[in-house]
Amino acid sequence: MSPPGSTFSKWAIAAHTPSFTQASEGDGIIEFEITLTSASTSAITVDYATFDGTATQPEDYTAASGTVTIPANATRATITITLTDDSFGERDSSGSPDETFLVRLTDPVGAELGVAEGTGVITDDDDLPFAVIASRIDGEQLALRDFVG
């Protein structure tokens, strides 16, 4: 329900594409832009919370929840999530260095939800570990093999 005298607006998470934003773990943060379809004459609030996907907290990001406010006559606000910059390479079963988590919007005041969920994509910026194995027979080096772990 809209406050008296306000313009009715809808929420949508938008960054790069409507419900997706990406950062490298070395960036330290990832930002989700919350937008209205049009400005309201009153402040608009909405609650948010993060949820694990293939990225988990606290290993990959810091869990967060709270309320974000879009001021009167504005159309945007930002939710900032802190990323964990570890020092080891990670890949999922398909070999992708990307991990994901969700930011979900709930309980809007002064607007209704449009796109209520956004996906954060964290790109691993570390090299995969590897081992070099040397094979020897009778003191002769035969082969070197790299193994990615």
Backbone bond lengths (Angstrom), bond angles and torsions (degrees), N, CA, C in turn:
res aa  C-N    CA-C-N  psi(-1)  N-CA   C-N-CA  omega(-1)  CA-C   N-CA-C  phi
1 M - - - 1.442 - - 1.528 108.22 -
2 S 1.315 117.52 138.16 1.457 122.38 -179.47 1.518 111.33 -85.50
3 P 1.346 117.45 144.17 1.458 119.81 174.21 1.518 109.84 -64.42
4 P 1.345 117.76 154.09 1.467 120.30 178.66 1.526 110.91 -55.51
5 G 1.312 115.88 137.21 1.469 121.18 176.07 1.511 114.38 78.88
6 S 1.345 118.65 6.58 1.464 119.25 -178.00 1.521 110.64 -100.55
7 T 1.311 114.88 163.44 1.450 121.30 173.93 1.518 107.44 -87.42
8 F 1.332 118.52 129.47 1.458 120.75 179.00 1.522 108.78 -68.17
9 S 1.325 116.38 129.97 1.463 121.72 -176.97 1.519 110.08 -133.53
10 K 1.318 116.38 161.78 1.456 122.25 174.24 1.522 109.07 -117.31
11 W 1.321 115.17 148.62 1.468 121.72 176.53 1.515 110.33 -85.24
12 A 1.307 115.69 151.50 1.467 121.60 167.50 1.516 107.87 -156.84
13 I 1.304 116.85 133.93 1.462 120.02 172.35 1.518 106.30 -80.58
14 A 1.317 117.28 130.10 1.460 119.59 -178.96 1.520 110.60 -142.90
15 A 1.292 116.08 128.94 1.460 123.12 172.06 1.522 106.64 -162.97
16 H 1.296 117.94 118.79 1.466 125.05 -176.35 1.533 111.05 65.64
17 T 1.324 117.53 -61.82 1.456 122.82 171.10 1.522 105.97 -128.75
18 P 1.299 121.13 165.61 1.460 121.08 -166.81 1.522 118.12 -52.99
19 S 1.299 121.19 -32.21 1.464 117.84 -177.21 1.520 112.40 -138.23
20 F 1.334 116.79 40.50 1.450 120.86 -173.01 1.521 109.47 -149.75
21 T 1.334 116.64 135.51 1.457 121.06 173.71 1.521 108.22 -142.69
22 Q 1.327 117.48 150.29 1.455 121.39 -172.79 1.517 110.30 -135.19
23 A 1.354 115.51 145.73 1.457 121.73 175.17 1.518 108.59 -152.94
24 S 1.312 116.01 156.65 1.459 121.77 172.75 1.521 107.93 -83.22
25 E 1.338 117.30 146.44 1.457 118.50 -179.84 1.529 111.24 -59.06
26 G 1.323 117.39 -28.32 1.463 121.44 177.82 1.515 113.81 -70.12
27 D 1.350 117.84 -15.08 1.464 121.35 177.39 1.530 111.11 -67.85
28 G 1.332 116.57 -25.67 1.468 120.52 178.10 1.520 114.95 86.31
29 I 1.332 117.85 -25.37 1.466 121.46 179.16 1.521 109.74 -144.37
30 I 1.314 114.48 160.78 1.455 121.69 170.29 1.526 105.75 -134.94
31 E 1.317 116.40 137.53 1.463 120.74 -175.79 1.520 111.46 -115.98
32 F 1.336 114.50 136.59 1.454 122.34 175.00 1.519 107.31 -111.49
33 E 1.319 116.35 125.01 1.456 120.75 178.80 1.521 108.99 -92.82
34 I 1.326 115.94 125.70 1.449 122.71 177.89 1.525 106.49 -101.39
35 T 1.316 117.03 126.05 1.467 119.99 -175.83 1.523 111.52 -126.63
36 L 1.317 114.58 154.47 1.463 122.79 171.82 1.516 108.22 -107.07
37 T 1.324 116.06 152.58 1.457 119.13 176.86 1.522 111.28 -70.41
38 S 1.337 116.53 -25.42 1.470 121.36 174.32 1.522 107.87 -156.98
39 A 1.324 116.10 158.50 1.462 121.07 -178.48 1.523 110.91 -69.62
40 S 1.321 115.36 150.67 1.461 122.51 177.19 1.531 108.23 -111.98
41 T 1.311 117.02 152.98 1.463 120.15 176.81 1.528 111.17 -80.10
42 S 1.331 117.41 -7.13 1.466 122.81 176.69 1.520 109.06 -122.44
43 A 1.332 116.61 156.25 1.463 120.75 175.12 1.534 109.51 -63.94
44 I 1.306 115.85 144.52 1.459 123.50 178.58 1.522 106.54 -115.52
45 T 1.341 117.65 135.94 1.460 120.21 176.50 1.521 109.84 -124.80
46 V 1.317 114.76 154.69 1.461 121.37 175.05 1.525 107.50 -152.41
47 D 1.329 116.29 141.70 1.457 121.24 176.19 1.520 109.22 -84.08
48 Y 1.345 115.27 153.70 1.463 119.98 177.70 1.524 109.23 -142.17
49 A 1.320 115.58 158.00 1.461 122.65 175.11 1.523 108.67 -155.06
50 T 1.327 116.02 150.77 1.458 121.52 176.71 1.526 109.69 -95.03
51 F 1.337 115.16 152.38 1.460 122.40 178.23 1.522 108.92 -140.05
52 D 1.327 116.46 137.60 1.460 121.47 179.46 1.526 111.65 -63.09
53 G 1.316 114.07 144.37 1.461 122.93 167.25 1.525 104.09 -121.40
54 T 1.338 117.34 -120.76 1.465 119.58 172.34 1.520 110.04 -77.97
55 A 1.330 117.75 -22.21 1.472 122.36 171.52 1.526 107.58 -85.83
56 T 1.316 116.30 139.10 1.459 120.58 -179.61 1.517 110.02 -124.71
57 Q 1.313 114.66 152.40 1.461 119.57 176.66 1.522 108.79 -102.40
58 P 1.284 120.92 143.48 1.469 128.08 5.40 1.527 114.21 -92.17
59 E 1.338 117.59 4.68 1.462 120.32 -175.99 1.525 113.15 -62.95
60 D 1.338 117.95 -37.34 1.461 121.30 -173.86 1.526 114.40 -113.16
61 Y 1.336 116.90 -27.81 1.459 120.79 -179.58 1.525 108.10 -157.35
62 T 1.324 116.75 164.86 1.456 121.90 177.43 1.526 108.82 -94.65
63 A 1.331 115.86 122.47 1.468 119.83 178.65 1.524 109.07 -57.71
64 A 1.320 115.96 144.74 1.461 120.21 -178.89 1.518 110.11 -145.53
65 S 1.322 115.42 148.63 1.455 121.81 172.23 1.517 107.60 -154.28
66 G 1.307 115.98 158.57 1.459 119.86 -179.63 1.512 110.89 163.67
67 T 1.315 114.57 -159.44 1.461 122.15 178.89 1.514 108.27 -124.65
68 V 1.321 116.17 132.94 1.459 121.20 175.69 1.522 107.68 -109.97
69 T 1.335 115.38 142.17 1.462 121.65 -178.95 1.520 110.00 -117.47
70 I 1.310 115.22 130.95 1.464 121.13 169.10 1.523 105.29 -100.65
71 P 1.333 117.24 114.75 1.469 119.71 -176.31 1.527 112.49 -62.30
72 A 1.317 115.31 159.06 1.468 121.35 175.01 1.522 109.24 -53.43
73 N 1.312 116.48 141.58 1.465 124.88 177.89 1.524 114.16 66.74
74 A 1.321 117.19 12.63 1.469 121.93 176.17 1.527 108.21 -113.87
75 T 1.314 115.92 166.06 1.463 119.75 179.89 1.526 112.85 -126.51
76 R 1.348 117.58 4.74 1.470 119.21 -174.84 1.519 112.46 -144.40
77 A 1.331 113.70 151.35 1.459 122.85 169.39 1.529 106.50 -149.57
78 T 1.317 117.46 163.48 1.453 121.40 -176.68 1.523 110.61 -126.41
79 I 1.316 115.53 137.00 1.459 122.49 170.35 1.521 106.13 -106.40
80 T 1.340 116.79 126.59 1.459 121.95 -179.38 1.518 109.50 -111.46
81 I 1.325 116.40 127.06 1.454 123.32 179.53 1.537 107.65 -114.37
82 T 1.333 116.06 133.65 1.467 121.62 -179.94 1.532 110.04 -83.11
83 L 1.344 115.74 131.90 1.453 121.96 178.29 1.525 110.25 -98.44
84 T 1.320 116.27 151.97 1.460 122.52 176.56 1.519 108.15 -97.04
85 D 1.332 116.87 121.25 1.461 121.35 178.88 1.519 108.17 -97.51
86 D 1.342 115.59 94.31 1.460 118.59 177.83 1.524 109.22 -84.60
87 S 1.308 116.96 -180.00 1.465 119.87 -175.78 1.524 112.96 -115.13
88 F 1.321 117.75 17.28 1.468 118.93 179.32 1.516 111.08 -126.20
89 G 1.321 114.22 147.90 1.454 120.65 -179.67 1.509 111.55 -74.24
90 E 1.321 115.30 143.45 1.458 121.09 -179.52 1.515 109.10 -133.29
91 R 1.308 116.46 143.11 1.464 122.75 174.61 1.514 107.15 -143.55
92 D 1.345 115.77 144.70 1.462 118.18 175.14 1.522 108.89 -84.61
93 S 1.318 117.32 -176.17 1.463 121.00 -175.37 1.525 113.32 -62.85
94 S 1.342 117.28 -20.26 1.467 120.12 177.75 1.528 111.94 -92.27
95 G 1.345 116.79 -1.83 1.461 120.66 -179.59 1.513 114.44 91.41
96 S 1.326 117.70 3.14 1.461 121.62 -178.57 1.529 111.00 -76.98
97 P 1.341 116.95 137.20 1.467 119.90 175.85 1.531 112.66 -84.83
98 D 1.339 117.28 1.95 1.463 121.33 -176.57 1.528 111.49 -92.13
99 E 1.343 115.16 141.47 1.456 122.11 173.52 1.519 107.05 -127.98
100 T 1.320 117.27 151.57 1.461 120.23 -175.37 1.521 112.19 -126.28
101 F 1.330 115.05 154.12 1.456 122.94 169.93 1.522 107.24 -145.17
102 L 1.331 116.52 169.81 1.461 120.95 -175.75 1.514 111.58 -116.82
103 V 1.333 115.94 148.91 1.463 123.39 165.37 1.520 105.25 -117.07
104 R 1.329 115.93 122.75 1.459 121.36 -177.28 1.521 109.73 -113.90
105 L 1.341 116.72 132.26 1.461 122.94 176.80 1.522 109.64 -95.86
106 T 1.347 116.64 140.44 1.462 122.32 177.38 1.527 109.23 -145.42
107 D 1.305 115.96 164.89 1.464 124.16 170.60 1.528 114.70 51.72
108 P 1.331 118.09 56.45 1.466 119.41 177.64 1.534 110.94 -69.62
109 V 1.323 114.83 147.70 1.465 120.79 174.17 1.524 106.80 -123.10
110 G 1.333 116.63 116.78 1.457 121.91 178.85 1.512 113.87 97.29
111 A 1.310 117.06 3.23 1.463 121.30 179.19 1.519 107.78 -160.92
112 E 1.314 116.67 175.87 1.457 119.57 172.23 1.517 108.09 -118.84
113 L 1.320 115.64 160.27 1.457 120.09 -177.88 1.515 111.04 -76.89
114 G 1.316 115.74 135.43 1.455 122.70 169.42 1.516 106.15 -98.65
115 V 1.310 118.19 -94.69 1.459 123.35 173.49 1.524 106.39 -86.01
116 A 1.321 117.08 113.42 1.461 121.14 -171.69 1.515 113.74 -98.42
117 E 1.318 118.56 1.16 1.453 120.54 -176.70 1.512 110.06 -142.97
118 G 1.326 116.33 138.01 1.451 121.52 176.49 1.511 109.96 -126.27
119 T 1.320 116.25 148.04 1.456 122.11 179.43 1.514 109.71 -104.21
120 G 1.324 115.63 128.35 1.460 121.73 173.05 1.515 108.48 -97.97
121 V 1.322 117.13 129.77 1.458 122.04 178.91 1.526 107.68 -111.53
122 I 1.328 115.35 119.62 1.462 121.77 178.71 1.520 107.68 -103.47
123 T 1.332 116.37 120.91 1.460 121.28 178.54 1.520 109.03 -95.60
124 D 1.322 116.27 124.42 1.462 121.75 177.89 1.520 108.62 -68.15
125 D 1.331 116.86 132.78 1.458 120.78 -178.09 1.529 112.57 -112.24
126 D 1.329 116.40 18.03 1.467 120.84 -178.87 1.525 109.87 -109.90
127 D 1.337 115.33 148.81 1.457 120.53 176.46 1.521 110.02 -73.87
128 L 1.322 114.89 149.22 1.452 119.42 174.59 1.523 109.57 -70.79
129 P 1.324 117.49 145.67 1.470 119.52 175.78 1.528 109.33 -70.48
130 F 1.310 116.09 153.28 1.457 118.99 175.67 1.519 108.68 -146.35
131 A 1.301 115.18 160.30 1.460 122.08 178.15 1.514 108.02 -126.92
132 V 1.314 116.54 143.79 1.455 122.07 174.76 1.516 106.66 -109.45
133 I 1.331 116.01 124.01 1.451 120.99 -178.83 1.521 108.19 -112.94
134 A 1.303 115.84 126.00 1.457 120.97 177.58 1.522 108.34 -103.86
135 S 1.321 116.67 128.28 1.468 121.44 177.17 1.511 108.60 -98.24
136 R 1.331 116.33 137.22 1.469 120.66 179.28 1.526 109.85 -132.35
137 I 1.289 113.83 138.66 1.463 120.51 171.26 1.519 106.46 -130.14
138 D 1.311 115.66 123.70 1.466 121.80 -178.79 1.521 111.56 52.50
139 G 1.341 116.79 41.30 1.451 121.22 175.60 1.513 114.86 78.98
140 E 1.322 119.08 -1.21 1.455 122.55 179.35 1.532 109.55 -96.86
141 Q 1.315 116.53 132.88 1.463 120.35 176.46 1.521 108.30 -79.99
142 L 1.350 116.85 124.31 1.452 121.11 -177.18 1.509 113.71 -100.38
143 A 1.327 118.03 -41.57 1.461 118.84 -173.25 1.516 110.26 -157.80
144 L 1.307 114.72 151.33 1.466 122.35 170.67 1.520 107.56 -115.76
145 R 1.301 116.05 134.67 1.451 119.15 179.38 1.529 109.51 -129.13
146 D 1.308 116.41 135.15 1.460 121.26 174.56 1.508 108.62 -97.40
147 F 1.309 115.77 133.10 1.456 121.07 175.87 1.505 108.02 -121.65
148 V 1.305 116.70 125.83 1.459 121.91 176.21 1.516 106.90 -91.74
149 G 1.359 116.22 129.87 1.457 119.04 -177.11 1.490 113.12 -109.76
